[in-house]
């Protein structure tokens, strides 16, 4: 969780930790969240706002009233994380709506939603707060995906997702799929457990120009079988790693998109829509041989 502990907040304000806790009891402000261990964790923006107001008024009650009046500032991942930690679903939804008034949907997901869920995981993976945050984020992204406009581009992307519920990589894949759809691409997300021998109909329907590997739960053997099955139908398909699905051994021919969905979407869009290079004849007037299947 982002934020500062009681002692650090008290030092910033020039008071004792006991005084700061007494303000919380008396005025309800500043209002700290609690870590999984029960420790108070204050929002930095609240402490800074209170410090400035106190310097202006030199009166505790007036300073608190002034800090409250000025508001909490723009929605941030920290504020959203606190709402999720308190299971405040309506407040979390409102913070995201407020963020959409200041940021694009893509930036709201990448800069506010995903970091807020990551904060809950940092506190305690497997805790109720983390699972609630993950499921809230999944529901929010899924609702946006359902209302995404139909595909307007001929390019399409196939994504194999090897993550499991509550994985951070699962949310990254969901975010990437949504962003690809919003730029007009057709997408299909399948689990890494799909039978490679039964991909034919999906590949013929989608005709993907790129294969993206997401999640970190699949073995190299499983990934290899899937890539081989896809390339048996589409030998020239480009394969990309998203979020560390493949160990970085330095020997792989798979391009890496990083873990940021906005940058990954931009890269895929740029590469799939770039004009294909004209074939060049080999010495003697022969056309070049088709590329061989690349190993992962």
GIKAWO-V476137 format. One line per field, one symbol per residue. ss: DSSP state (H for helix, E for strand, C for the rest). phi: phi as a letter, one per 20 degrees, with the letter a starting at -180 (. if undefined). burial: # if it has 16 or more other ideal C-beta (glycine too) atoms within 10 Angstrom, else .. A space follows every 10 residues. Layout:
ss = ???
phi = ???
burial = ???
This chain:
ss = CCCECHHHHH HHHCCCHHHH HHHHHHHCCC CCEECCCCCE EECHHHHHHH HHHHHHHCCH HHHHHHHHHH CCCCCCHHHH HHHHHCCCHH HHHHHHHHHH CCCCHHHHHH HHHHHHHHHH HHHCCCCHHH HHHHHHHHHH HHHHHHCCCC CCCCCEEEEE ECCCCCCHHH HHHHHHHHHH HHCCCEEEEE ECCCCHHHCH HHHHHHCCCE EEEECCCCCH HHHHHHHHHH HHHCCCCEEE EECCCCCCCC CCCCEECCCC HHHHHHHHHH HHHCCCCCCC EECCCEECCC CCCCCC
phi = .epcfgffff ffemcegfff fffffedmbf deecffenef ceffffffff fffffedlbf ffffffffff nenfgcffff fffffemeff ffffffffff fdcfffffff edffffffff fffafnfgff ffffffffff ffffffdfff fddffbcdcd ddfcgnffff ffffffgfff ffenefcbdc ffeffgfdeg fffffelfeb dddcncdeff ffffffffff ffecfefedc ecnnfdfeen dfeffdemde ffffffffff ffefgffffd ffgnneffff fffefe
burial = ####.#..## .##......# ..#......# .##.#....# ###.###.## #.##.....# ..##.###.. ....###### #####..... .#..##.##. ..#.##.### ########## #.#.....## .###.###.# #..##..#.. ....###### ###..##### ########## ###.###.#. .#......#. ..#..#.### ########.. .##.###.## #..#..#### ######.... .#.#.##.## ##.##.###. .#........ .......... .....#
